[in-house]
Amino acid sequence: MSYSNNNNDVKKYIDSYNATSQTVPMVIDRLLTDLNEMQYPKEEIEEIILSMDEALTNAIQETIRKEHNLNISYDPEMREITVMYIVSKDEFEAVIIDHGKGFNFNESIKKTPDKTSFDYFEQITRYSSEKESGLHIRVNGQQISLKGIGAGLKIICAFMDSINIDLIDKEKIVSDTVSPLTDGTILTMRRKRRY
């Protein structure tokens, strides 16, 4: 069941989807239409779409991965992700909720790709790891400097003004650590219009 509230000043959208690869193009197509209707320029649309694609793909992968790690036969009807976004003339905000094992920042740092690689994301890696960049995210209430994280999160951070990552916990609702009770992640990303 989806909800959308659209007028000339604001586009709002919320829906839950099965954790399958078909979800990404459905959400992206809808978002693309809303960004175009709000007259966002092409460069800004591309940056927002790339960030949303990364966030959605991560949410779906984590939800599916948790099902397989628990040795439960995967049933896409069983686990869903929820997507909400608001597009105004001045700002974009999105919230994506998954039911994966939770984002473990310390483990992510250990799995850092080689920063000397010669690819498109090299500049994102360099930008995200410089101390003076001031690029931080809030993870469970704590400000953390972005150094040595995975490429997907770096892409999101490069194109968003802020992101918050909170863990869903079966016992405490929102937790500050990944544990056996962790039941997902809430990713919130915001961006003021730049162009």
Backbone as a printed PyTorch tensor [residue, N CA C, xyz], in Angstrom:
tensor([[[  0.8390,  -1.1750,   0.0000],
         [  0.0000,   0.0000,   0.0000],
         [  0.8830,   1.2380,   0.0000]],

        [[  0.7510,   2.0560,  -0.9820],
         [  1.5840,   3.2440,  -1.0500],
         [  0.7630,   4.4770,  -0.7320]],

        [[  1.4540,   5.4910,  -0.2680],
         [  0.8360,   6.7740,  -0.0070],
         [  1.6630,   7.8270,  -0.7060]],

        [[  1.0130,   8.6920,  -1.4240],
         [  1.7200,   9.8250,  -1.9980],
         [  0.8460,  11.0530,  -1.8610]],

        [[  1.4790,  12.1480,  -1.5520],
         [  0.8130,  13.4250,  -1.4100],
         [  1.5950,  14.3910,  -2.2780]],

        [[  1.0360,  14.7400,  -3.3910],
         [  1.7690,  15.5700,  -4.3360],
         [  1.0220,  16.8670,  -4.5870]],

        [[  1.7730,  17.9510,  -4.5210],
         [  1.2570,  19.2390,  -4.9450],
         [  2.3880,  19.9690,  -5.6410]],

        [[  2.1970,  21.2090,  -5.9560],
         [  3.2210,  21.9440,  -6.6980],
         [  4.4720,  22.2390,  -5.8860]],

        [[  4.3750,  22.2310,  -4.5490],
         [  5.5030,  22.6050,  -3.7020],
         [  6.2570,  21.4200,  -3.1010]],

        [[  5.5700,  20.2900,  -2.9140],
         [  6.1800,  19.1550,  -2.2320],
         [  5.6400,  17.8450,  -2.8180]],

        [[  6.5480,  16.8680,  -2.9770],
         [  6.1760,  15.5040,  -3.3680],
         [  6.5470,  14.6000,  -2.1940]],

        [[  5.5570,  13.8690,  -1.6680],
         [  5.7980,  12.9530,  -0.5530],
         [  5.4080,  11.5540,  -0.9980]],

        [[  6.2200,  10.5870,  -0.5790],
         [  5.9520,   9.2100,  -0.9720],
         [  6.3910,   8.2550,   0.1310]],

        [[  5.5640,   7.2290,   0.3940],
         [  5.9420,   6.1730,   1.3270],
         [  5.3070,   4.8680,   0.8600]],

        [[  6.0870,   3.7790,   0.9310],
         [  5.5720,   2.4650,   0.5720],
         [  6.5170,   1.4050,   1.1120]],

        [[  6.0020,   0.1940,   1.2630],
         [  6.8190,  -0.9540,   1.6440],
         [  6.8820,  -1.9090,   0.4670]],

        [[  8.0400,  -2.5270,   0.3070],
         [  8.2960,  -3.3930,  -0.8340],
         [  8.9020,  -4.6980,  -0.3640]],

        [[  8.6510,  -5.7710,  -1.1150],
         [  9.3730,  -7.0160,  -0.8990],
         [ 10.8490,  -6.7670,  -1.1650]],

        [[ 11.6920,  -7.4380,  -0.4310],
         [ 13.1390,  -7.2840,  -0.5990],
         [ 13.5960,  -8.0690,  -1.8270]],

        [[ 13.3420,  -7.5050,  -3.0010],
         [ 13.7640,  -8.1200,  -4.2580],
         [ 14.3960,  -7.0630,  -5.1430]],

        [[ 15.1360,  -7.5090,  -6.1510],
         [ 15.8220,  -6.5770,  -7.0410],
         [ 14.8540,  -5.7410,  -7.8790]],

        [[ 13.6100,  -6.1830,  -8.0270],
         [ 12.6300,  -5.4150,  -8.7990],
         [ 12.2250,  -4.1230,  -8.0900]],

        [[ 12.4910,  -4.0320,  -6.7990],
         [ 12.1230,  -2.8460,  -6.0280],
         [ 12.8990,  -1.6160,  -6.4850]],

        [[ 14.1850,  -1.7740,  -6.7620],
         [ 15.0340,  -0.6240,  -7.0840],
         [ 14.4990,   0.1680,  -8.2780]],

        [[ 14.2590,  -0.4520,  -9.4350],
         [ 13.7710,   0.3660, -10.5540],
         [ 12.3890,   0.9590, -10.3180]],

        [[ 11.5370,   0.2810,  -9.5490],
         [ 10.2110,   0.8420,  -9.2730],
         [ 10.3240,   2.1390,  -8.4720]],

        [[ 11.1430,   2.1230,  -7.4260],
         [ 11.3090,   3.3210,  -6.5980],
         [ 12.0370,   4.4090,  -7.3840]],

        [[ 13.0870,   4.0350,  -8.0940],
         [ 13.8690,   5.0210,  -8.8470],
         [ 13.0210,   5.6900,  -9.9220]],

        [[ 12.1900,   4.9270, -10.6340],
         [ 11.3190,   5.5220, -11.6560],
         [ 10.3660,   6.5400, -11.0380]],

        [[  9.7950,   6.1860,  -9.9170],
         [  8.8690,   7.1010,  -9.2280],
         [  9.5990,   8.3630,  -8.7730]],

        [[ 10.7730,   8.1890,  -8.1600],
         [ 11.5630,   9.3280,  -7.6850],
         [ 11.9950,  10.2090,  -8.8480]],

        [[ 12.4180,   9.6010,  -9.9290],
         [ 12.8380,  10.3560, -11.1150],
         [ 11.7050,  11.2510, -11.6220]],

        [[ 10.5170,  10.7110, -11.6720],
         [  9.3500,  11.4940, -12.0960],
         [  9.1270,  12.6720, -11.1520]],

        [[  9.1820,  12.4130,  -9.8520],
         [  8.9500,  13.4840,  -8.8780],
         [ 10.0360,  14.5570,  -8.9320]],

        [[ 11.3010,  14.1630,  -9.0800],
         [ 12.3880,  15.1490,  -9.1840],
         [ 12.2350,  16.0000, -10.4410]],

        [[ 11.8580,  15.3870, -11.5540],
         [ 11.6310,  16.1330, -12.7880],
         [ 10.4610,  17.0970, -12.6510]],

        [[  9.3850,  16.6390, -12.0160],
         [  8.2270,  17.5110, -11.8170],
         [  8.5570,  18.6940, -10.9100]],

        [[  9.4980,  18.5040,  -9.9950],
         [  9.9330,  19.5970,  -9.1140],
         [ 11.0360,  20.4330,  -9.7740]],

        [[ 11.3290,  20.1390, -11.0360],
         [ 12.2730,  20.8860, -11.8710],
         [ 13.7040,  20.8920, -11.3180]],

        [[ 14.1030,  19.7610, -10.7820],
         [ 15.5050,  19.6160, -10.3730],
         [ 16.3490,  19.4990, -11.6370]],

        [[ 17.5550,  20.0860, -11.6500],
         [ 18.4100,  19.9590, -12.8250],
         [ 18.9860,  18.5500, -12.9540]],

        [[ 19.3970,  18.2170, -14.1700],
         [ 19.8800,  16.8690, -14.4970],
         [ 21.0000,  16.4040, -13.5640]],

        [[ 21.9950,  17.2490, -13.3030],
         [ 23.1280,  16.8490, -12.4600],
         [ 22.6690,  16.5020, -11.0400]],

        [[ 21.7610,  17.2820, -10.5120],
         [ 21.2570,  17.0210,  -9.1640],
         [ 20.4320,  15.7320,  -9.1320]],

        [[ 19.6150,  15.5280, -10.1430],
         [ 18.8210,  14.2970, -10.2390],
         [ 19.7430,  13.0840, -10.2690]],

        [[ 20.8030,  13.1390, -11.0580],
         [ 21.7270,  12.0040, -11.1540],
         [ 22.3700,  11.6890,  -9.8060]],

        [[ 22.7510,  12.7030,  -9.0510],
         [ 23.3810,  12.4890,  -7.7540],
         [ 22.4010,  11.8910,  -6.7460]],

        [[ 21.1720,  12.3830,  -6.7420],
         [ 20.1570,  11.8480,  -5.8280],
         [ 19.8010,  10.4150,  -6.2120]],

        [[ 19.6160,  10.1690,  -7.4940],
         [ 19.2690,   8.8220,  -7.9660],
         [ 20.3790,   7.8230,  -7.6280]],

        [[ 21.6280,   8.2000,  -7.8400],
         [ 22.7440,   7.3170,  -7.5100],
         [ 22.7590,   6.9890,  -6.0160]],

        [[ 22.5250,   7.9910,  -5.1830],
         [ 22.4840,   7.7670,  -3.7320],
         [ 21.3410,   6.8450,  -3.3430]],

        [[ 20.1610,   7.0730,  -3.9020],
         [ 19.0100,   6.2240,  -3.5900],
         [ 19.2200,   4.7970,  -4.0920]],

        [[ 19.7900,   4.6550,  -5.2760],
         [ 20.0650,   3.3250,  -5.8090],
         [ 20.9770,   2.5530,  -4.8670]],

        [[ 22.0400,   3.2040,  -4.3920],
         [ 22.9670,   2.5580,  -3.4490],
         [ 22.2570,   2.1790,  -2.1540]],

        [[ 21.4780,   3.1040,  -1.6100],
         [ 20.8030,   2.8600,  -0.3390],
         [ 19.7790,   1.7320,  -0.4650]],

        [[ 19.0000,   1.7400,  -1.5370],
         [ 18.0030,   0.6860,  -1.7550],
         [ 18.6640,  -0.6740,  -1.9480]],

        [[ 19.7170,  -0.7090,  -2.7650],
         [ 20.4230,  -1.9670,  -3.0180],
         [ 20.9890,  -2.5270,  -1.7210]],

        [[ 21.5940,  -1.6660,  -0.9040],
         [ 22.1350,  -2.1180,   0.3840],
         [ 21.0280,  -2.6630,   1.2800]],

        [[ 19.8940,  -1.9700,   1.3440],
         [ 18.7920,  -2.4040,   2.2010],
         [ 18.2540,  -3.7620,   1.7580]],

        [[ 18.0950,  -3.9390,   0.4740],
         [ 17.5920,  -5.2100,  -0.0590],
         [ 18.5870,  -6.3300,   0.1930]],

        [[ 19.8650,  -6.0620,  -0.0860],
         [ 20.8860,  -7.0980,   0.1230],
         [ 20.9660,  -7.5120,   1.5860]],

        [[ 20.9230,  -6.5500,   2.4830],
         [ 21.0260,  -6.8740,   3.9100],
         [ 19.8070,  -7.6580,   4.3920]],

        [[ 18.6310,  -7.3100,   3.9060],
         [ 17.4270,  -8.0350,   4.2970],
         [ 17.4800,  -9.4730,   3.7960]],

        [[ 17.8690,  -9.6580,   2.5490],
         [ 17.9800, -11.0090,   1.9870],
         [ 19.1000, -11.7870,   2.6820]],

        [[ 20.2480, -11.1380,   2.9060],
         [ 21.3870, -11.8010,   3.5530],
         [ 21.0040, -12.2990,   4.9420]],

        [[ 20.2410, -11.5250,   5.6940],
         [ 19.8480, -11.9580,   7.0310],
         [ 18.9890, -13.2130,   6.9470]],

        [[ 18.0750, -13.2620,   5.9940],
         [ 17.2350, -14.4570,   5.8350],
         [ 18.0980, -15.6870,   5.5690]],

        [[ 19.0920, -15.5490,   4.6910],
         [ 19.9490, -16.6940,   4.3580],
         [ 20.8420, -17.0780,   5.5360]],

        [[ 21.3490, -16.0980,   6.2870],
         [ 22.2040, -16.3920,   7.4360],
         [ 21.4420, -17.0830,   8.5560]],

        [[ 20.1480, -16.8600,   8.6450],
         [ 19.3440, -17.5160,   9.6690],
         [ 18.8640, -18.8930,   9.2280]],

        [[ 19.2970, -19.3130,   8.0290],
         [ 18.8890, -20.5940,   7.4590],
         [ 17.3720, -20.7240,   7.3400]],

        [[ 16.7510, -19.6180,   7.0020],
         [ 15.3090, -19.6070,   6.7520],
         [ 15.1620, -19.6070,   5.2410]],

        [[ 14.2620, -20.4170,   4.7250],
         [ 14.0810, -20.3780,   3.2780],
         [ 13.5700, -18.9880,   2.9280]],

        [[ 14.2050, -18.3640,   1.9540],
         [ 13.8840, -16.9800,   1.6240],
         [ 12.4850, -16.8720,   1.0470]],

        [[ 11.6980, -16.0390,   1.6610],
         [ 10.3420, -15.7630,   1.2120],
         [ 10.1970, -14.2540,   1.1080]],

        [[ 10.1750, -13.6820,  -0.1140],
         [ 10.1160, -12.2400,  -0.2450],
         [  8.8650, -11.6180,   0.3780]],

        [[  7.8190, -12.4250,   0.5820],
         [  6.6240, -11.8980,   1.2430],
         [  6.8890, -11.6640,   2.7310]],

        [[  7.8960, -12.3460,   3.2710],
         [  8.1350, -12.3030,   4.6960],
         [  8.8620, -11.0230,   5.1300]],

        [[  9.8410, -10.5610,   4.3960],
         [ 10.6540,  -9.4170,   4.7920],
         [ 10.4900,  -8.3080,   3.7740]],

        [[ 10.3440,  -7.1140,   4.2870],
         [ 10.1500,  -5.9700,   3.4180],
         [ 11.1060,  -4.8500,   3.7920]],

        [[ 11.2490,  -3.9220,   2.8660],
         [ 11.9060,  -2.6630,   3.1640],
         [ 10.8370,  -1.5780,   3.0120]],

        [[ 11.0080,  -0.5060,   3.7380],
         [ 10.0880,   0.6240,   3.6360],
         [ 10.8620,   1.8240,   3.1340]],

        [[ 10.2570,   2.5340,   2.1890],
         [ 10.8920,   3.6950,   1.5640],
         [  9.9690,   4.8930,   1.7310]],

        [[ 10.5250,   5.9870,   2.2180],
         [  9.8020,   7.2420,   2.3180],
         [ 10.7120,   8.3270,   1.7680]],

        [[ 10.1530,   9.2160,   0.9710],
         [ 10.9320,  10.3840,   0.5780],
         [ 10.0390,  11.5990,   0.4350]],

        [[ 10.6740,  12.7580,   0.5820],
         [ 10.0180,  14.0460,   0.4040],
         [ 10.9070,  14.8760,  -0.5140]],

        [[ 10.3260,  15.4010,  -1.5680],
         [ 11.0420,  16.2750,  -2.4890],
         [ 10.3340,  17.6210,  -2.4670]],

        [[ 11.0620,  18.6620,  -2.0750],
         [ 10.5190,  20.0140,  -2.1500],
         [ 11.3770,  20.8030,  -3.1320]],

        [[ 11.0180,  22.0190,  -3.3680],
         [ 11.8040,  22.8510,  -4.2830],
         [ 13.2040,  23.1080,  -3.7350]],

        [[ 13.3680,  23.0070,  -2.4110],
         [ 14.6460,  23.3400,  -1.7760],
         [ 15.4040,  22.1700,  -1.1830]],

        [[ 14.7420,  21.0100,  -1.0050],
         [ 15.3880,  19.9360,  -0.2490],
         [ 14.8470,  18.5610,  -0.6430]],

        [[ 15.7250,  17.5580,  -0.4700],
         [ 15.3700,  16.1500,  -0.6510],
         [ 15.6690,  15.4360,   0.6550]],

        [[ 14.7430,  14.5790,   1.0910],
         [ 14.9610,  13.7580,   2.2730],
         [ 14.3820,  12.3710,   2.0030]],

        [[ 15.1050,  11.3500,   2.4330],
         [ 14.6290,   9.9770,   2.2680],
         [ 14.9330,   9.1770,   3.5260]],

        [[ 14.0440,   8.2260,   3.8290],
         [ 14.2420,   7.2750,   4.9180],
         [ 14.0210,   5.8870,   4.3340]],

        [[ 14.9880,   4.9940,   4.5550],
         [ 14.8790,   3.6160,   4.0840],
         [ 15.0820,   2.7120,   5.2940]],

        [[ 14.1100,   1.8490,   5.5220],
         [ 14.1520,   0.9270,   6.6590],
         [ 14.2720,  -0.4920,   6.1180]],

        [[ 15.3050,  -1.2010,   6.5820],
         [ 15.4620,  -2.5940,   6.1560],
         [ 15.3580,  -3.5040,   7.3660]],

        [[ 15.3650,  -4.7950,   7.1100],
         [ 15.3140,  -5.7970,   8.1820],
         [ 16.5120,  -6.7270,   8.0660]],

        [[ 17.6810,  -6.1270,   7.9110],
         [ 18.9200,  -6.8710,   7.8320],
         [ 19.5520,  -7.0380,   9.1940]],

        [[ 20.8440,  -7.3200,   9.1940],
         [ 21.5540,  -7.5770,  10.4460],
         [ 22.0840,  -6.3090,  11.0980]],

        [[ 21.8780,  -5.1610,  10.4620],
         [ 22.3300,  -3.9010,  11.0250],
         [ 23.6760,  -3.4990,  10.4640]],

        [[ 23.9160,  -2.2140,  10.4080],
         [ 25.1670,  -1.6760,   9.8900],
         [ 26.1920,  -1.6490,  11.0080]],

        [[ 27.2310,  -2.4470,  10.8850],
         [ 28.3010,  -2.4920,  11.8720],
         [ 29.4560,  -1.6550,  11.3500]],

        [[ 29.5600,  -0.4280,  11.8430],
         [ 30.5470,   0.5230,  11.3440],
         [ 31.9760,  -0.0090,  11.4900]],

        [[ 32.2890,  -0.6010,  12.6270],
         [ 33.6520,  -1.1020,  12.8520],
         [ 34.0200,  -2.2130,  11.8720]],

        [[ 33.0850,  -3.1020,  11.5760],
         [ 33.3560,  -4.1530,  10.5850],
         [ 33.5270,  -3.5590,   9.1930]],

        [[ 32.7630,  -2.5240,   8.8970],
         [ 32.8550,  -1.8740,   7.5960],
         [ 34.2400,  -1.2750,   7.3730]],

        [[ 34.8060,  -0.6910,   8.4170],
         [ 36.1400,  -0.1050,   8.3150],
         [ 37.1690,  -1.1810,   7.9700]],

        [[ 37.0290,  -2.3630,   8.5640],
         [ 37.9720,  -3.4580,   8.3140],
         [ 37.9260,  -3.9510,   6.8710]],

        [[ 36.7870,  -3.7950,   6.2090],
         [ 36.6010,  -4.3110,   4.8520],
         [ 36.7860,  -3.2280,   3.7900]],

        [[ 37.5620,  -2.2200,   4.1000],
         [ 37.7440,  -1.0880,   3.1970],
         [ 38.4180,  -1.5060,   1.8920]],

        [[ 37.8660,  -1.0500,   0.7440],
         [ 38.5400,  -1.3330,  -0.5280],
         [ 39.8600,  -0.5610,  -0.6120]],

        [[ 40.7430,  -0.9930,  -1.4840],
         [ 42.0430,  -0.3510,  -1.6740],
         [ 41.8480,   1.0630,  -2.2070]],

        [[ 42.2950,   2.0380,  -1.4530],
         [ 42.1040,   3.4420,  -1.8230],
         [ 42.9590,   3.8690,  -3.0130]],

        [[ 43.9340,   3.0670,  -3.4040],
         [ 44.8000,   3.4500,  -4.5290],
         [ 44.2810,   2.9330,  -5.8620]],

        [[ 43.1170,   2.3230,  -5.8580],
         [ 42.5760,   1.7900,  -7.1100],
         [ 42.3070,   2.9110,  -8.1060]],

        [[ 42.4050,   2.5880,  -9.3890],
         [ 42.2130,   3.5660, -10.4510],
         [ 40.8110,   3.4090, -11.0400]],

        [[ 39.8290,   3.9870, -10.3250],
         [ 38.4630,   3.9180, -10.8380],
         [ 37.7210,   5.2150, -10.5270]],

        [[ 36.4980,   5.2610, -10.9240],
         [ 35.6640,   6.4520, -10.7800],
         [ 35.5360,   6.9060,  -9.3300]],

        [[ 35.5030,   5.9870,  -8.4180],
         [ 35.2360,   6.3320,  -7.0240],
         [ 36.4930,   6.7520,  -6.2450]],

        [[ 37.6270,   6.8270,  -6.9140],
         [ 38.8470,   7.2210,  -6.2290],
         [ 38.7110,   8.6010,  -5.5880]],

        [[ 38.1280,   9.5430,  -6.2980],
         [ 37.9850,  10.8840,  -5.7250],
         [ 37.0320,  10.8850,  -4.5320]],

        [[ 36.0090,  10.0360,  -4.5610],
         [ 35.0990,   9.9420,  -3.4210],
         [ 35.8490,   9.3840,  -2.2190]],

        [[ 36.6680,   8.3610,  -2.4530],
         [ 37.4660,   7.7770,  -1.3750],
         [ 38.3980,   8.8240,  -0.7770]],

        [[ 39.0920,   9.5590,  -1.6190],
         [ 40.0310,  10.5860,  -1.1630],
         [ 39.2780,  11.6700,  -0.3890]],

        [[ 38.1820,  12.1380,  -0.9120],
         [ 37.3950,  13.1910,  -0.2700],
         [ 36.8730,  12.7310,   1.0910]],

        [[ 36.3900,  11.5110,   1.1590],
         [ 35.7960,  11.0090,   2.3930],
         [ 36.8250,  10.7190,   3.4750]],

        [[ 38.0740,  10.4700,   3.0970],
         [ 39.0720,  10.1010,   4.1000],
         [ 39.9430,  11.2630,   4.5560]],

        [[ 39.8020,  12.4410,   3.9530],
         [ 40.5980,  13.5920,   4.3850],
         [ 40.0430,  14.1300,   5.6920]],

        [[ 40.9450,  14.3800,   6.6590],
         [ 40.5160,  14.8760,   7.9650],
         [ 39.8120,  16.2200,   7.8510]],

        [[ 40.3380,  17.1140,   7.0420],
         [ 39.7680,  18.4510,   6.9610],
         [ 38.4680,  18.5070,   6.1750]],

        [[ 38.0210,  17.4020,   5.6120],
         [ 36.7730,  17.4230,   4.8560],
         [ 35.5760,  17.6780,   5.7580]],

        [[ 35.6620,  17.2950,   7.0340],
         [ 34.5530,  17.5030,   7.9480],
         [ 33.3510,  16.6310,   7.6350]],

        [[ 33.5320,  15.5790,   6.8550],
         [ 32.4170,  14.7130,   6.4840],
         [ 32.1830,  13.7160,   7.6090]],

        [[ 31.0030,  13.7910,   8.2090],
         [ 30.6370,  12.9370,   9.3290],
         [ 29.2350,  12.3940,   9.1110]],

        [[ 28.9520,  11.2700,   9.7640],
         [ 27.5970,  10.7540,   9.8190],
         [ 27.2590,  10.5200,  11.2780]],

        [[ 25.9780,  10.4210,  11.5680],
         [ 25.5450,  10.0810,  12.9140],
         [ 25.1220,   8.6210,  12.8850]],

        [[ 25.7710,   7.8090,  13.6970],
         [ 25.4290,   6.4010,  13.8330],
         [ 24.9900,   6.1920,  15.2670]],

        [[ 23.7160,   5.8980,  15.4370],
         [ 23.1670,   5.6610,  16.7690],
         [ 23.5100,   6.7760,  17.7430]],

        [[ 23.3650,   8.0070,  17.2940],
         [ 23.5750,   9.1670,  18.1440],
         [ 24.9960,   9.6630,  18.2510]],

        [[ 25.9580,   8.9580,  17.6930],
         [ 27.3560,   9.3780,  17.7800],
         [ 27.8380,   9.9070,  16.4450]],

        [[ 28.5240,  11.0600,  16.4610],
         [ 29.1360,  11.6000,  15.2480],
         [ 30.4010,  10.8030,  14.9650]],

        [[ 30.5240,  10.3090,  13.7290],
         [ 31.6870,   9.5110,  13.3550],
         [ 32.2740,  10.0960,  12.0870]],

        [[ 33.5890,  10.3200,  12.0990],
         [ 34.2980,  10.7910,  10.9180],
         [ 34.3830,   9.6560,   9.9140]],

        [[ 34.1760,   9.9780,   8.6460],
         [ 34.1790,   8.9430,   7.6130],
         [ 35.5770,   8.7160,   7.0730]],

        [[ 36.1920,   7.6900,   7.5620],
         [ 37.5090,   7.2800,   7.0960],
         [ 37.4720,   5.7780,   6.9320]],

        [[ 37.7860,   5.3010,   5.7410],
         [ 37.9090,   3.8710,   5.5260],
         [ 36.6010,   3.1050,   5.4910]],

        [[ 35.5370,   3.6770,   4.9350],
         [ 34.2750,   2.9560,   4.8400],
         [ 34.0780,   2.4350,   3.4300]],

        [[ 33.0710,   1.6150,   3.2330],
         [ 32.7880,   1.0200,   1.9300],
         [ 32.3830,   2.0400,   0.8820]],

        [[ 32.5440,   1.6690,  -0.3760],
         [ 32.2970,   2.5800,  -1.4950],
         [ 30.8540,   3.0510,  -1.5650]],

        [[ 29.8790,   2.1720,  -1.2990],
         [ 28.4720,   2.5580,  -1.4000],
         [ 28.1110,   3.6850,  -0.4510]],

        [[ 28.5440,   3.5690,   0.7990],
         [ 28.2620,   4.6170,   1.7710],
         [ 29.0120,   5.9010,   1.4240]],

        [[ 30.1970,   5.7670,   0.8720],
         [ 30.9470,   6.9600,   0.4540],
         [ 30.2200,   7.6980,  -0.6630]],

        [[ 29.6400,   6.9510,  -1.5750],
         [ 28.8760,   7.5770,  -2.6620],
         [ 27.7040,   8.3520,  -2.0790]],

        [[ 26.9650,   7.7250,  -1.1860],
         [ 25.8230,   8.3890,  -0.5700],
         [ 26.2740,   9.6530,   0.1580]],

        [[ 27.3390,   9.5390,   0.9310],
         [ 27.8290,  10.6870,   1.6970],
         [ 28.3390,  11.8140,   0.8060]],

        [[ 28.9280,  11.4690,  -0.3210],
         [ 29.4430,  12.4890,  -1.2260],
         [ 28.3220,  13.3380,  -1.8210]],

        [[ 27.1390,  12.7440,  -1.9850],
         [ 26.0470,  13.4540,  -2.6420],
         [ 24.9650,  13.9520,  -1.6910]],

        [[ 25.0190,  13.5670,  -0.4290],
         [ 24.0350,  14.0250,   0.5500],
         [ 24.7030,  14.9870,   1.5250]],

        [[ 23.9190,  15.8720,   2.1220],
         [ 24.4540,  16.7950,   3.1240],
         [ 24.5850,  16.1200,   4.4860]],

        [[ 23.6860,  15.1900,   4.7740],
         [ 23.7800,  14.4540,   6.0390],
         [ 23.1130,  13.0990,   5.8860]],

        [[ 23.6310,  12.1400,   6.6450],
         [ 22.9680,  10.8460,   6.7520],
         [ 22.9810,  10.4280,   8.2160]],

        [[ 21.9270,   9.7490,   8.6180],
         [ 21.8310,   9.1670,   9.9550],
         [ 21.5710,   7.6830,   9.7770]],

        [[ 22.2390,   6.8820,  10.5920],
         [ 22.0440,   5.4380,  10.5630],
         [ 21.7100,   4.9950,  11.9800]],

        [[ 20.5410,   4.3940,  12.1490],
         [ 20.1280,   3.8790,  13.4510],
         [ 19.8190,   2.3980,  13.3040]],

        [[ 20.0500,   1.6550,  14.3780],
         [ 19.8020,   0.2130,  14.3790],
         [ 18.4540,  -0.0860,  15.0220]],

        [[ 17.6860,  -0.9600,  14.3890],
         [ 16.4210,  -1.4230,  14.9460],
         [ 16.7450,  -2.6270,  15.8270]],

        [[ 16.2490,  -2.6230,  17.0460],
         [ 16.5370,  -3.6870,  18.0030],
         [ 15.2160,  -4.2930,  18.4840]],

        [[ 15.1250,  -5.6070,  18.5160],
         [ 13.8930,  -6.2930,  18.9300],
         [ 13.5310,  -6.0010,  20.3830]],

        [[ 14.5350,  -5.6280,  21.1720],
         [ 14.2910,  -5.4160,  22.5950],
         [ 14.1920,  -3.9330,  22.9560]],

        [[ 15.1230,  -3.1190,  22.4180],
         [ 15.1970,  -1.7140,  22.8120],
         [ 14.6200,  -0.7500,  21.7710]],

        [[ 14.1160,  -1.2170,  20.7110],
         [ 13.6090,  -0.4630,  19.5640],
         [ 14.7570,   0.1320,  18.7640]],

        [[ 15.5150,   1.0820,  19.3270],
         [ 16.7000,   1.6020,  18.6410],
         [ 17.8880,   1.3270,  19.5430]],

        [[ 18.9360,   0.7350,  18.9720],
         [ 20.0950,   0.3090,  19.7510],
         [ 21.3480,   1.0300,  19.2800]],

        [[ 22.3790,   0.9980,  20.1200],
         [ 23.6450,   1.6240,  19.7400],
         [ 24.7060,   0.6160,  19.3070]],

        [[ 24.3760,  -0.6750,  19.3400],
         [ 25.3270,  -1.6940,  18.8990],
         [ 24.6080,  -2.8120,  18.1350]],

        [[ 25.3470,  -3.4370,  17.2340],
         [ 24.8290,  -4.6000,  16.5250],
         [ 24.8860,  -5.7860,  17.4790]],

        [[ 23.7900,  -6.5300,  17.5690],
         [ 23.7140,  -7.6840,  18.4650],
         [ 22.8120,  -8.7310,  17.8320]],

        [[ 22.6840,  -9.8990,  18.4700],
         [ 21.7440, -10.9000,  17.9440],
         [ 20.2930, -10.3910,  17.9020]],

        [[ 19.9900,  -9.3280,  18.6460],
         [ 18.6420,  -8.7650,  18.6640],
         [ 18.4310,  -7.7040,  17.5800]],

        [[ 19.4900,  -7.3800,  16.8510],
         [ 19.3770,  -6.3760,  15.7960],
         [ 18.4750,  -6.9020,  14.6860]],

        [[ 17.5240,  -6.0580,  14.2880],
         [ 16.5530,  -6.4830,  13.2730],
         [ 16.4620,  -5.4900,  12.1200]],

        [[ 17.5140,  -4.7450,  11.8900],
         [ 17.5000,  -3.8680,  10.7310],
         [ 18.1360,  -2.5230,  10.9770]],

        [[ 18.0200,  -1.6830,   9.9590],
         [ 18.6520,  -0.3740,   9.9530],
         [ 17.6670,   0.6690,   9.4360]],

        [[ 17.7450,   1.8580,  10.0200],
         [ 16.9890,   3.0060,   9.5240],
         [ 18.0210,   3.9930,   8.9750]],

        [[ 17.9890,   4.2040,   7.6770],
         [ 18.9010,   5.1440,   7.0260],
         [ 18.0970,   6.3840,   6.6460]],

        [[ 18.5350,   7.5370,   7.1300],
         [ 17.9190,   8.8090,   6.7730],
         [ 18.9660,   9.6440,   6.0660]],

        [[ 18.6260,  10.1690,   4.8930],
         [ 19.5650,  11.0190,   4.1710],
         [ 18.8640,  12.2940,   3.7230]],

        [[ 19.6250,  13.4080,   3.7960],
         [ 19.0760,  14.7230,   3.4570],
         [ 20.0560,  15.4750,   2.5580]],

        [[ 19.4500,  16.3310,   1.7570],
         [ 20.2740,  17.1530,   0.8650],
         [ 19.5150,  18.4270,   0.5270]],

        [[ 20.1530,  19.5520,   0.7310],
         [ 19.6210,  20.8240,   0.2410],
         [ 19.8840,  20.8980,  -1.2460]],

        [[ 19.0040,  21.5660,  -1.9380],
         [ 19.1860,  21.7230,  -3.3800],
         [ 20.4770,  22.5120,  -3.6380]],

        [[ 21.3070,  22.0330,  -4.5380],
         [ 22.6260,  22.6280,  -4.7940],
         [ 22.7090,  23.4230,  -6.0830]],

        [[ 21.9190,  23.0700,  -7.0770],
         [ 22.0780,  23.7030,  -8.3900],
         [ 20.8470,  24.4800,  -8.7760]]])
